[in-house]
Amino acid sequence: MQSHEDRAQEPTEAAGLNFEQAMDQLERIVGELEQGDVPLEKAIDLFQRGMQLSQLCGQKLEQVERKIETIVEEDGQLRRRNFAGEAEGRDNF
């Protein structure tokens, strides 16, 4: 079992996780909390860790969303659009 000091350092470790790793850890935490037989102190620690992982996943999704662009054809010319479909200027590829 981890000490309180070990758990306090976990947010730093979370920053090095990729999205899939963070989601896996979050799913394990949710599963453990759903069982309902977790002591209160551990449940609070798990909840805090889960919130950190949830925030990390949200940040990573936002980063990916900003990067995703689709190429559409408008008036015979290719234009760059962001994920939401808003035009990003008139520059051609």
C-alpha positions as CSV (number, residue, x, y, z in Angstrom):
1,M,0.0,0.0,0.0
2,Q,1.3,3.5,-0.9
3,S,1.9,6.0,1.8
4,H,0.3,9.4,1.6
5,E,3.6,10.9,0.5
6,D,3.8,8.5,-2.4
7,R,0.3,9.3,-3.6
8,A,1.1,13.0,-3.3
9,Q,3.7,12.6,-6.0
10,E,1.4,10.8,-8.5
11,P,0.2,13.9,-10.3
12,T,3.7,14.5,-11.6
13,E,3.7,10.9,-12.9
14,A,0.3,11.4,-14.6
15,A,1.8,14.1,-16.8
16,G,4.0,11.5,-18.4
17,L,1.1,9.2,-19.3
18,N,-0.5,9.0,-22.7
19,F,-4.2,9.2,-23.2
20,E,-4.7,5.4,-23.2
21,Q,-2.7,4.8,-20.1
22,A,-4.5,7.6,-18.3
23,M,-7.9,6.1,-19.3
24,D,-6.8,2.6,-18.2
25,Q,-5.9,3.9,-14.8
26,L,-9.1,5.9,-14.6
27,E,-11.2,2.9,-15.4
28,R,-9.4,0.8,-12.8
29,I,-10.1,3.5,-10.2
30,V,-13.7,3.8,-11.1
31,G,-14.1,0.0,-10.9
32,E,-12.5,-0.1,-7.5
33,L,-14.7,2.8,-6.2
34,E,-17.8,1.1,-7.7
35,Q,-17.2,-2.0,-5.6
36,G,-18.0,0.0,-2.6
37,D,-15.8,-1.8,-0.1
38,V,-12.9,0.7,-0.1
39,P,-12.0,2.4,3.2
40,L,-12.9,6.1,3.2
41,E,-9.4,7.5,3.2
42,K,-8.4,5.3,0.2
43,A,-11.6,6.2,-1.5
44,I,-10.8,9.9,-1.2
45,D,-7.3,9.3,-2.5
46,L,-8.6,7.3,-5.4
47,F,-11.2,10.0,-6.2
48,Q,-8.5,12.7,-6.2
49,R,-6.3,10.6,-8.5
50,G,-9.3,10.0,-10.7
51,M,-10.0,13.7,-11.0
52,Q,-6.4,14.3,-11.9
53,L,-6.5,11.6,-14.6
54,S,-9.8,13.0,-15.9
55,Q,-8.3,16.5,-16.2
56,L,-5.3,15.0,-18.0
57,C,-7.5,13.1,-20.4
58,G,-9.6,16.3,-21.1
59,Q,-6.4,18.3,-21.8
60,K,-5.1,15.7,-24.2
61,L,-8.4,15.6,-26.0
62,E,-8.4,19.4,-26.3
63,Q,-4.8,19.2,-27.7
64,V,-5.8,16.6,-30.3
65,E,-9.0,18.5,-31.2
66,R,-6.9,21.6,-31.9
67,K,-4.6,19.6,-34.2
68,I,-7.3,17.8,-36.2
69,E,-7.9,19.5,-39.4
70,T,-9.9,18.3,-42.4
71,I,-9.3,19.2,-45.9
72,V,-12.3,20.1,-47.9
73,E,-12.8,21.2,-51.5
74,E,-14.3,24.6,-52.0
75,D,-14.8,26.1,-55.4
76,G,-12.2,23.6,-56.8
77,Q,-9.5,24.6,-54.3
78,L,-8.4,22.8,-51.2
79,R,-8.8,24.8,-48.0
80,R,-7.7,24.0,-44.5
81,R,-10.5,23.8,-41.9
82,N,-10.2,23.1,-38.2
83,F,-12.1,20.3,-36.4
84,A,-15.2,22.4,-35.9
85,G,-15.4,23.1,-39.6
86,E,-14.5,26.8,-39.4
87,A,-12.4,28.2,-42.2
88,E,-8.8,29.1,-41.2
89,G,-8.2,31.9,-43.7
90,R,-8.0,31.7,-47.5
91,D,-4.6,30.1,-47.9
92,N,-4.4,27.3,-50.4
93,F,-2.2,24.2,-49.9
